[in-house]
Amino acid sequence: MLRRVWLLAAAALAQTVDYVERPTYPTKGDAIEGVYGVTYTAQAAGTEAHAAGAEARAAEATSVSEQAHLKAARSQIANEAYVRQGIFAAKATIRAKQRAFEFAKKAQAVVESIPKLAQAEAEKAAKEVQEQAIADLNAQAQEAANNVWAAEKAAEELATKEAADAMEPFRQAKLRNAKFAVDYLTKARDFGEATNRLKDESVKVANDAVSYQGKGQVVIAQRLMAQAHDLMDKAKQLEGAANGMHAQAVKLHQGLINYDLVADGAGSYAAYLANPGGKRGPLPDVPQGLAQPTHAPEEGAGAPGPAPAAPAAAA
């Protein structure tokens, strides 16, 4: 529409004026007539131009109106779109609110179940921790008992060795004296047998001397009687030596018990120095709920007892 108005205005302004040929020198009337014609033509052209401008302004106003209507239509369409978007957003908000409500209910259920779950998990964790702690304490108690038993065994073995080493000299002395006692008893027996034979021989020689004395063979009888007395003297000497050896053997044998006493004392003292605490008693009971250590200590040999006495020889 605006383009049309502008085209009409351009056509009106571009309208040409028709002229009539005149002589080369027009008259005054021709000039006045020409001026009036030009003036009229200019006025007409101005009127048409004014009309064209008015028409153009009307067309422009119409165009502006149409543009306003178009803008209003577009605004209406946009508003309708906004309304539809608002409705859609409202529906989406309602759905989101419903989902949020459902999630809230589920979350509330979860929150309400948390104390029970937490209590169950806490009880389970406490039970596991308690079981682990009991297992650790049982292992520590067992290890401590094993260490005590190992130390006790080592102390007993050391005490046994030290006691044996301390007793060994007295044992050797006892064995030597026992051997001496046996040797004395053997010699006393031999001397006793020799004494008996000499006495028997002395009595026989004396009887022979008496027989020769009865036959009047005084010289032979005196010689035999001297031999009998000599044999008797030797028999008495051997008898005294046998009695002395027997007494010495008895004395040595009776003194053997002293070596046992001294050896026991030396062994006990050495064992005490090596293991002052001696043999320990049973381990104390562990606290309630724990397992008593089951590994029993090995029975130690302990300190050696008195050495056996040497057998007494027959007098």
C-alpha positions in Angstrom: 0.0 0.0 0.0 2.8 2.5 0.9 4.6 1.6 -2.3 1.4 2.4 -4.3 1.1 5.8 -2.6 4.6 6.7 -3.4 4.2 5.6 -7.0 1.1 7.9 -7.4 3.0 10.8 -5.9 5.9 10.3 -8.2 3.6 10.1 -11.2 1.9 13.3 -10.2 5.1 15.2 -9.8 6.4 13.8 -13.1 3.4 15.0 -15.1 4.5 17.2 -18.1 2.9 20.4 -19.3 1.9 20.6 -23.0 3.0 23.9 -24.8 1.7 25.4 -28.1 4.2 26.6 -30.5 4.3 30.4 -30.7 6.2 32.8 -32.9 9.7 33.6 -31.9 8.6 36.8 -30.2 5.4 36.3 -28.2 3.1 39.2 -27.5 2.3 40.5 -24.1 -1.0 38.6 -24.0 0.8 35.5 -25.0 3.2 36.0 -22.1 0.4 36.7 -19.6 -1.5 33.7 -20.9 1.6 31.6 -20.6 2.2 32.8 -17.1 -1.4 32.0 -16.1 -1.1 28.6 -17.7 2.1 27.8 -15.9 0.7 29.1 -12.7 -2.5 27.0 -13.1 -0.4 24.0 -14.1 1.8 24.5 -11.0 -1.2 24.9 -8.8 -2.8 21.8 -10.2 0.4 19.9 -9.8 0.7 21.1 -6.2 -2.9 20.1 -5.5 -2.3 16.7 -6.9 0.9 16.4 -5.0 -0.9 17.4 -1.8 -3.6 14.9 -2.5 -0.9 12.3 -3.3 0.9 13.1 0.0 -2.4 12.9 1.9 -3.1 9.6 0.2 0.5 8.5 1.0 0.1 9.5 4.6 -3.3 7.7 4.8 -1.6 4.7 3.2 1.2 5.0 5.7 -1.3 5.2 8.6 -3.0 2.2 7.2 0.3 0.4 7.0 1.1 1.4 10.6 -2.3 0.2 11.6 -1.9 -3.0 9.8 1.5 -3.4 11.4 0.0 -2.7 14.8 -2.7 -5.3 14.0 0.0 -7.7 12.9 2.0 -6.9 16.1 -1.0 -7.4 18.2 -1.8 -10.6 16.4 1.8 -11.7 17.0 1.5 -10.6 20.6 -1.7 -12.6 20.9 -0.1 -15.6 19.4 3.0 -15.2 21.6 0.7 -14.7 24.6 -1.2 -17.8 23.7 2.1 -19.6 23.4 3.1 -18.2 26.7 -0.2 -19.4 28.1 0.3 -22.8 26.7 3.8 -22.8 28.0 2.5 -21.7 31.4 -0.1 -24.4 31.4 2.5 -26.9 30.4 4.9 -25.6 33.1 2.0 -25.7 35.6 1.2 -29.3 34.7 4.9 -30.1 34.9 5.1 -28.4 38.3 2.1 -30.4 39.5 3.7 -33.6 38.3 7.1 -32.6 39.8 5.2 -31.8 43.0 3.5 -35.2 43.0 6.9 -36.9 42.3 8.5 -34.9 45.1 5.7 -35.9 47.4 6.2 -39.6 46.5 10.0 -39.2 46.9 9.3 -37.5 50.3 7.2 -40.4 51.4 9.8 -42.8 50.3 12.5 -40.7 52.0 10.4 -40.6 55.1 10.1 -44.4 55.1 13.8 -44.7 54.6 14.5 -42.3 57.4 12.1 -44.2 59.7 13.9 -47.4 58.8 17.3 -46.0 59.4 17.2 -46.4 63.2 16.3 -50.1 62.9 18.9 -50.7 60.2 21.5 -48.7 62.1 20.8 -50.6 65.3 21.0 -53.9 63.5 24.3 -52.9 61.8 25.6 -51.5 65.1 24.8 -54.7 66.9 26.4 -56.7 64.1 29.5 -54.5 64.2 29.7 -54.7 68.0 29.4 -58.5 67.8 32.1 -58.7 65.2 34.3 -56.4 67.2 33.7 -58.3 70.4 34.4 -61.7 68.7 37.6 -60.2 67.2 38.7 -58.8 70.5 38.0 -62.1 72.3 40.0 -64.0 69.6 42.9 -61.5 70.0 42.8 -61.8 73.7 42.7 -65.6 73.5 45.7 -65.5 71.1 47.5 -63.2 73.5 46.7 -65.4 76.5 47.9 -68.5 74.6 51.1 -66.7 73.5 51.7 -65.5 77.1 51.2 -69.0 78.5 53.5 -70.5 75.8 56.2 -67.9 76.7 55.8 -68.7 80.5 56.0 -72.4 79.9 59.0 -72.0 77.6 60.8 -69.8 80.1 59.9 -72.3 82.9 61.2 -75.2 80.9 64.4 -73.3 80.0 64.9 -72.3 83.7 64.3 -75.9 84.8 66.7 -77.3 82.2 69.3 -74.7 83.3 68.7 -75.6 87.0 69.0 -79.3 86.2 72.3 -78.7 84.4 73.8 -76.5 87.1 72.7 -78.9 89.8 74.2 -81.8 88.0 77.5 -79.9 87.4 77.6 -78.9 91.1 76.9 -82.5 92.3 79.3 -84.2 89.9 82.5 -83.7 92.1 80.7 -85.2 95.1 79.4 -88.1 93.0 82.9 -88.8 91.8 84.3 -88.6 95.3 81.5 -91.0 96.5 82.3 -93.5 93.7 86.0 -93.4 94.6 85.3 -93.9 98.3 82.9 -96.7 97.5 85.6 -98.4 95.4 88.1 -97.9 98.3 85.6 -99.5 100.7 85.1 -102.5 98.4 88.9 -102.8 98.0 89.3 -102.7 101.8 86.6 -105.3 102.3 88.2 -107.5 99.6 91.6 -107.3 101.3 90.0 -107.8 104.8 88.4 -110.9 103.5 91.6 -112.2 101.9 93.5 -111.4 105.1 90.8 -113.1 107.2 91.1 -116.2 105.1 94.9 -116.1 105.4 94.6 -115.6 109.1 92.4 -118.7 109.4 94.9 -120.8 107.4 97.8 -119.6 109.5 96.0 -120.3 112.7 95.1 -123.8 111.5 98.7 -124.3 110.5 99.9 -123.0 113.8 97.7 -125.4 115.7 98.8 -128.3 113.6 102.5 -127.5 114.1 101.9 -127.1 117.8 100.3 -130.5 118.0 103.3 -131.9 116.1 105.6 -130.3 118.7 103.6 -131.8 121.5 103.9 -135.2 119.8 107.6 -134.9 119.4 107.9 -133.7 123.0 106.1 -136.9 124.1 108.6 -139.0 122.1 111.5 -137.4 123.8 112.6 -135.5 120.8 112.9 -132.2 122.7 114.9 -130.3 120.0 112.5 -131.0 117.2 109.6 -130.3 119.6 111.0 -126.9 120.5 111.7 -126.0 116.9 108.2 -127.0 115.9 106.7 -125.1 118.8 108.6 -122.0 117.8 107.3 -122.3 114.3 103.7 -122.7 115.7 104.2 -119.5 117.7 105.6 -117.7 114.7 102.6 -118.8 112.6 100.2 -117.7 115.3 101.9 -114.3 115.5 101.6 -113.8 111.7 98.0 -114.9 111.9 97.2 -112.4 114.6 99.0 -109.7 112.5 97.0 -110.6 109.5 93.8 -110.7 111.6 94.6 -107.2 112.9 95.2 -106.0 109.4 92.0 -107.6 108.2 90.0 -106.1 111.1 91.5 -102.7 110.3 90.7 -102.9 106.6 87.2 -104.0 107.5 86.8 -101.2 109.9 88.1 -98.7 107.2 85.7 -100.2 104.7 82.8 -99.8 107.1 83.8 -96.3 107.9 84.0 -95.4 104.2 80.7 -97.0 103.5 79.1 -95.2 106.4 80.5 -91.9 105.1 79.0 -92.4 101.6 75.7 -90.9 102.8 77.5 -87.7 103.6 78.5 -87.3 100.0 74.8 -87.7 99.0 73.9 -85.0 101.5 76.6 -82.6 100.4 75.8 -83.3 96.7 72.1 -82.6 97.3 73.0 -79.4 99.0 75.3 -78.3 96.2 72.8 -79.3 93.6 70.0 -77.5 95.3 72.0 -74.3 95.8 73.2 -74.4 92.1 69.6 -74.9 91.0 68.4 -72.1 93.2 71.0 -69.7 91.7 70.0 -70.8 88.2 66.2 -70.7 88.9 65.5 -68.8 92.1 61.7 -69.0 91.6 61.7 -72.8 91.4 58.9 -74.7 89.7 56.0 -72.4 89.1 52.4 -73.3 89.9 49.6 -73.5 87.4 48.7 -70.3 85.5 45.8 -68.2 86.9 42.4 -68.5 85.3 41.7 -66.1 82.4 38.8 -63.7 82.7 35.3 -65.0 82.1 34.5 -65.3 78.4 38.1 -66.1 77.3 39.5 -69.6 76.6 41.9 -71.1 79.1 45.2 -71.9 77.4 45.2 -75.6 76.5 48.8 -76.3 75.9 50.2 -78.0 79.1 53.9 -77.5 79.9 56.2 -80.4 79.5 57.1 -82.1 82.8 60.7 -81.2 83.6 63.1 -83.6 85.1 63.9 -81.3 88.0 67.0 -81.4 90.1 68.6 -84.8 90.3 68.1 -86.9 93.5 70.7 -88.5 95.7 73.2 -90.7 94.0 72.7 -94.4 94.7 74.8 -95.8 97.6 77.5 -98.3 96.8 76.6 -101.9 97.7 78.0 -103.0 101.1 80.6 -105.8 100.9 80.4 -108.7 103.1 82.6 -108.5 106.2 
